[in-house]
């Protein structure tokens, strides 16, 4: 176990092909640009020749870097030596390891390989270390040795990663009871196998069901972005659409020009909506979240399986994000603010669960994260805050409305007041704060409604601010900082009652 | 929260801020001066805009170098307690910030050329997520506070 090892030799062809492709892409572009049928064969030959030449350079380089890249692990340490000319040696201590991620791309899975990423405390690229291709058993061995005793459990229990699980510790896989929560789309799998350990604590597993996954994708709002992209592409493609097609649409289907436009927009909308839903479903398929003692384990993905072990001491705040499209369904997403790691996929890291019933959140937290709790009631904003919220929402629309007064029918733009005021009102309604002994919850809305749960020990600093108007109305803005990679984050609620701001201040203050 | 923090900044802050405001004002003044002197050689542009800009720069400098420092100094208060740092500051928006000692990651002092000229320094307190400054302390006071805070930050390891 302690000898100096190399990565799997398959890494050489994999890495060679990848870097050759990087060099070839611009050439392929040129090739396609100058596509003409006469010289097709000749151009193809040139392309192939270039590929061979590049390979001739790259393959030996990859062989060398493979040969000189060695690692060794013993309990608690991972040593890596690398570099052909410039030698580099790094040792990573178990205590400094924040997370060990195992990820398996489609090609790696084909060959029974896995990539391993070790993240240590502190940000920056230097805090990370990765092995591109090792066998699965090896990956799990390293993971176990780095994560120590607390972590030697089956990490993935999903069916898609069954082989990974069995090579890690197949014995824990067998006895697993599934039960479905009443009136819930979620399945809770009680992992009784875990009780074989010293602490007889059952880890709870939440796995997203297909209908919930579909709803999550359908309401993710991703189609807005996609729609605008597709719209741009479509407008570029317009000249290439034959007139006969438009004539057909106009005569046979819609009969008016306006109808045609509406139809085309509708079709594009539905198209981008289905694509984005599908993409979301593929990306987050088999999403599972489980709790084992002091860590959370998240796995997801269909094509590329991803797995993340999150130590609870890295969790700095819990954010419940009620998307504007999800609110009507009574659903929300659960997101974590995480300290350290500095990995390239921050976005995934912070997603704890893509879709939950808001009403069942407390039950969910009770099983997975009893440290946090949804408060039963919030201190709402005082009614005199409402005018300030409405003013802040309505005032910017004047920038549009005033210039439009010189345009015929410009007075119609005053109608903008209505949605703006409604938006201000709903922001006012969303504002609120809640305290208990250990945790503070801030509730606010920009477009989505957020509830940010912060433990007192995770709040880095707290601020109460007041401008002259707020002072007149006896209102305050409260703001709390929490640690979140790469820098800190501040959450705030505007125009809370002065008394409430003082209550939070006294709650947070350590002196009396 | 009723008890406001007790300590104030050094009075010399007024001079330092006046001076740096003045320097900024002079730098800004270069723009209208250039406009008034250079452009007539090449183009025929109304001089009015140049005088307007100069006036605006003058007013801004008056505000920035004379009025704001007074308001700032009036509201600036801080207090270093055993377990937390309490800061109040602001000109238009008054902010009151509370930083627990156990959250303090590091504390340092810094001084630019102007601050050094007046024997002043800025104390900078960083938590893992935020950064807070107490500007314009006398240099001895800043060094003393830095020592005090880093000692206190080390001592306090609460249950949390």
Interface residues (C-beta under 8 A of the other chain):
Chain A: X339 X456 X457 X459 X460 X461 X462 X463 X464 X465 X466 X467 X468 X471 X481 X482 X483 X484 X487 X488 X489 X490 X501 X502 X505 X506 X508 X509 X510 X511
Chain B: X1 X2 X81 X82 X83 X84 X90 X92 X93 X94 X95 X96 X97 X98 X99 X100 X101 X103 X127 X128 X129 X130 X132 X158 X160
